[in-house]
């Protein structure tokens, strides 16, 4: 082999090594990005679960209020239909 062919072979090997190094380092970057995205998704999931619990609590409170209104509705209708009392005096 001549000196030029040896240099060419060395340059090719070095080029492949550089490309492999850049490729592997970009994988590490993607792992960090995926970890960051997963962390954000976990935070959003926690917030959604909290909002769902708050909504369920509000729904239960509204149902209780509706039941209470249903209980007093009959009494209100009786009072509205009762004959008017005459003022004294």
VEXDREN-2710 file (C-alpha; in Angstrom, 1 decimal):
% VEXDREN-2710
k/r/px/py/pz
1/UNK/0.0/0.0/0.0
2/UNK/1.2/3.4/-0.8
3/UNK/1.3/6.3/1.7
4/UNK/-1.7/8.0/0.1
5/UNK/-3.9/4.9/0.3
6/UNK/-3.0/4.6/4.0
7/UNK/-3.9/8.2/4.6
8/UNK/-7.2/7.7/2.7
9/UNK/-8.0/4.6/4.7
10/UNK/-7.2/6.5/8.0
11/UNK/-9.4/9.5/6.9
12/UNK/-12.3/7.1/6.2
13/UNK/-11.9/5.4/9.5
14/UNK/-11.7/8.8/11.3
15/UNK/-14.8/10.0/9.4
16/UNK/-16.8/6.9/10.4
17/UNK/-15.7/7.4/14.0
18/UNK/-16.8/11.0/13.9
19/UNK/-20.2/10.2/12.4
20/UNK/-20.8/7.4/15.0
21/UNK/-19.8/9.8/17.8
22/UNK/-22.2/12.5/16.6
23/UNK/-25.0/9.9/16.1
24/UNK/-24.6/8.5/19.6
25/UNK/-24.5/11.9/21.3
26/UNK/-27.7/12.9/19.5
27/UNK/-29.3/9.7/21.1
28/UNK/-28.4/11.0/24.5
29/UNK/-30.0/14.3/23.7
30/UNK/-33.2/12.6/22.6
31/UNK/-33.2/10.6/25.9
32/UNK/-33.1/13.9/27.8
33/UNK/-35.9/15.4/25.7
34/UNK/-38.1/12.3/26.2
35/UNK/-37.4/12.4/29.9
36/UNK/-38.4/16.1/30.0
37/UNK/-41.6/15.4/28.0
38/UNK/-42.5/12.4/30.2
39/UNK/-42.0/14.7/33.3
40/UNK/-44.4/17.3/31.8
41/UNK/-46.9/14.6/30.9
42/UNK/-46.8/13.4/34.5
43/UNK/-47.4/16.9/35.8
44/UNK/-50.3/17.4/33.4
45/UNK/-51.8/14.0/34.5
46/UNK/-51.6/15.1/38.1
47/UNK/-53.3/18.4/37.3
48/UNK/-56.0/16.6/35.3
49/UNK/-56.7/14.2/38.1
50/UNK/-56.9/17.1/40.6
51/UNK/-59.4/18.9/38.3
52/UNK/-61.4/15.7/37.9
53/UNK/-61.6/15.4/41.7
54/UNK/-62.7/19.0/42.1
55/UNK/-65.3/18.6/39.4
56/UNK/-66.7/15.5/41.1
57/UNK/-66.8/17.3/44.4
58/UNK/-68.6/20.2/42.8
59/UNK/-71.0/17.8/41.2
60/UNK/-71.8/16.2/44.5
61/UNK/-72.3/19.5/46.2
62/UNK/-74.7/20.6/43.4
63/UNK/-76.7/17.3/43.7
64/UNK/-77.0/17.9/47.5
65/UNK/-78.2/21.4/46.9
66/UNK/-80.8/20.2/44.3
67/UNK/-82.0/17.6/46.8
68/UNK/-82.4/20.3/49.5
69/UNK/-84.3/22.5/47.0
70/UNK/-86.6/19.6/46.2
71/UNK/-87.3/19.1/49.9
72/UNK/-88.3/22.7/50.5
73/UNK/-90.2/23.1/47.2
74/UNK/-93.3/21.5/48.6
75/UNK/-93.3/23.7/51.7
76/UNK/-92.9/26.9/49.5
77/UNK/-95.8/25.8/47.3
78/UNK/-98.0/25.4/50.4
79/UNK/-97.1/28.8/51.7
80/UNK/-97.8/30.4/48.3
81/UNK/-101.2/28.7/48.1
82/UNK/-102.2/29.5/51.7
83/UNK/-104.9/32.2/52.1
84/UNK/-103.4/35.6/52.7
85/UNK/-103.6/36.8/56.3
86/UNK/-105.2/40.1/57.0
87/UNK/-103.1/42.6/58.8
88/UNK/-104.2/43.6/62.3
89/UNK/-105.2/47.0/63.0
END
